[in-house]
Amino acid sequence: MDRTQSDIAIIGAGMSGLTCALALGEQGFAVRVFDKGRGPGGRMAARRAEIAGEKVSFDHGAQYFAAKSSEFTAQIAAWADAGVVAPWPVAGEDAWVGVPGMNGPLRHMSQQAEVSWGARIERLEREGEGWVLFADGGTHRADIVLVAVPAEQAAGLLAEVAPELAAIPATIQSEPCWALMAAFEEQLPITGDCLNDEGGAIGWAARNSAKPSRTGQETWVIHGSAEWSRANLEQSPEEATSKLLAAFFSQTQLPFKQPLHAAAHRWRYAFPQVQSALPAHWDPKRGIGLAGDYLVAPRVEGAWLSGKALAAMIAQGK
Ligand SMILES: Cc1cc2nc3c(=O)[nH]c(=O)nc-3n(C[C@H](O)[C@H](O)[C@H](O)COP(=O)(O)OP(=O)(O)OC[C@H]3O[C@@H](n4cnc5c(N)ncnc54)[C@H](O)[C@@H]3O)c2cc1C
């Protein structure tokens, strides 16, 4: 069978899913991507808020990215040419961020792909040689289905229809992360624009408004450490907000300032503990595959490499 004749459905429009979609599209495959979110981002999301009449955006997931591989270095250069990433030397000399928000590259990629937003795939079923995807708004049929969602969610989707593949993500455990998004009336007197793992409740904090192309109010994104986020996983967002704010002012030794806006988001599956030997998995007999950061490294580059690897496996028919 000429696989370029196949309809491919990808579940997940994060970095791994969209990278795979574009690479397969370049090879002539017909690809549709489904994502439960309202727009591009996944764990590279940017959350908007209106604060004192101004629109503000927070990078509440990934903070920056860097390349270790030459392939990803070249990809970042291409995004820079397209104006969707910019260097952010505050976080390291090779650190980059999406512009105008962290989801900049994903927004750019999604414009070159067929993506259905607000489409949560609830379950999969085998039908003949192909697959049926069940979303709350209807069904979609495809010859090939690729699952590019966090490990725990991939294991759940695949448990019944592809237990041998489900066993791979089922071994992965991810660390959670509570993310606090806070805006202040005035600039906080903190030297530098980020605080990196200083022990205690705060794992990372960054002056979001100081990233390139961000405008408006003084904003901070404050991440709970892995240990703190695990211990406080089932707190309400309001409780997490007030605890993280208190910890932030205590760690920075600043007098408490009431924020104009503060909201917390819980990333239940933020950072997978990677154990896999292969960067992607592909079962050509059943037409089903897996990609995601959890197969390479818990970083933007890991997700990108996994998406590329899955597309290459399919294109090579292996
Ligand atoms: C708080 C935090 C901080 C981070 N900091 C950094 C950092 O500084 N640097 C760095 O390199 N990396 C960082 N990361 C990690 C980085 O964001 C991820 O490695 C990368 O974005 C993962 O991409 P992915 O495509 O594998 O998964 P995701 O981005 O999680 O994409 C999966 C997509 O699948 C969708 N989805 C899930 N289930 C379904 C379903 N049933 N139906 C339809 N759609 C579904 C989701 O909506 C999502 O869009 C951070 C992550 C978090 C959460």
The ligand as an ORCA input file, in Angstrom:
! r2SCAN-3c Opt
* xyz 0 1
  C       5.293     24.403     33.599
  C       6.159     23.908     32.482
  C       7.404     24.479     32.261
  C       8.215     24.024     31.216
  N       9.393     24.638     30.979
  C      10.121     24.284     29.892
  C      11.269     25.030     29.527
  O      11.595     26.052     30.153
  N      11.994     24.601     28.447
  C      11.632     23.530     27.697
  O      12.291     23.209     26.703
  N      10.508     22.813     28.011
  C       9.768     23.172     29.080
  N       8.625     22.493     29.392
  C       8.315     21.261     28.657
  C       7.743     21.520     27.247
  O       6.685     22.443     27.347
  C       7.253     20.187     26.711
  O       8.341     19.263     26.707
  C       6.686     20.243     25.281
  O       5.935     21.408     25.060
  C       5.852     18.984     25.085
  O       5.274     18.959     23.791
  P       4.356     17.691     23.418
  O       3.864     17.910     22.033
  O       5.099     16.441     23.694
  O       3.140     17.726     24.454
  P       2.079     18.865     24.779
  O       2.630     20.211     24.623
  O       1.496     18.488     26.104
  O       0.968     18.684     23.638
  C      -0.031     17.715     23.725
  C      -1.315     18.283     23.133
  O      -2.290     17.242     23.148
  C      -3.556     17.790     23.456
  N      -4.367     16.692     23.975
  C      -4.162     15.938     25.091
  N      -5.108     14.966     25.177
  C      -5.926     15.119     24.097
  C      -7.067     14.435     23.621
  N      -7.589     13.381     24.271
  N      -7.666     14.871     22.482
  C      -7.172     15.936     21.794
  N      -6.079     16.631     22.207
  C      -5.461     16.207     23.321
  C      -3.234     18.895     24.466
  O      -4.264     19.873     24.480
  C      -1.910     19.436     23.948
  O      -2.083     20.567     23.097
  C       7.770     22.948     30.400
  C       6.507     22.392     30.609
  C       5.697     22.880     31.629
  C       4.326     22.304     31.803
*
